[in-house]
């Protein structure tokens, strides 16, 4: 049987499902930040400096001995930094 000039030897692929839309982006939630005292010279800063970290990181970094998040420790480090400039 002769081929029709509109037909091809290659099979055609038909979509099996509707194209999905990309999920809509939700606005980024703000992460709670905690001010902490750095206890040792490390990637977070110099000893007795103050830095701000995500709240979820504080517990682990305290357990490793890098920081102290107690308000008194932060206040002490701030007082040290205030007197260094005098």
N, C-alpha and C positions, 0 to 999 in steps of 0.2 A: 504494500500500500504506500503510495507516495506521501511524503511529509508535507504538511501545510507550511508555507513560508513564515507563518506567525508562530510556529511551535519551535521549541528549542529542545536539545537533548538533555540539558541540565534541569534538574528538578527545581521547582520553585518552593520557597519556604514561606509559609503563611504564619502570621503571628498567632500564637496560641492563647495569649492573654493580653489584657489591656496594659499599656505601659503604666508603670507606677510613677507617682509624683515623688519628688524628693521630699523628705520630711521637712516640715517647717522648723526653722531654728527658733529655739526658745531663748529668751534673753538670759545671759549668763547670770547666775546667782552670785551675789556678793559673798565672798568667803570671810568669815570672822577673822580679824587680825588681832594678835596679842603682842604687846610690847614685852620684851624679855631682856635680861642681862646676859651678855656673853661671858662665860667663865674662863675660857681658854682661847688663845690665838688659834683661829681655825678659819674655815671658809665662810663663816658667818660674820666674822669681824675680829677685832682685837679684844683681848681680855678686858673686862669692865666697861665695854661699850654697850650701847643700847641698840637693839634692832627690833624689827617687827616681822612676825612670822605668821603663817596660817595656823589657826587654832589646832588643826588636825596634826600638825607636826610637833607641837610642843611636848607632849607626853614622851615621845620616843627620844627627842633630843635631850630632855631632862634626864631620862634614864641613862643615856650615854655620857652624861656629865658635861655637855657642851653649854647648856643654858640654865638659867634659873628664872622662872616666871613669877615667883612670889612678888607681890607689890613692894614689900620692904627691900628685896634685893634690887629691884628696878630703881627704887628711890635712892638707894645707896650708890648705885653706879652713876645715877644722874648727879648726885652730890659730888662724886669724885671728878666727874667731867666738868662740873661748874668751877671747881677749885683749880683745875689744871690751867685755865685761862688767866688766872690771876698772877 
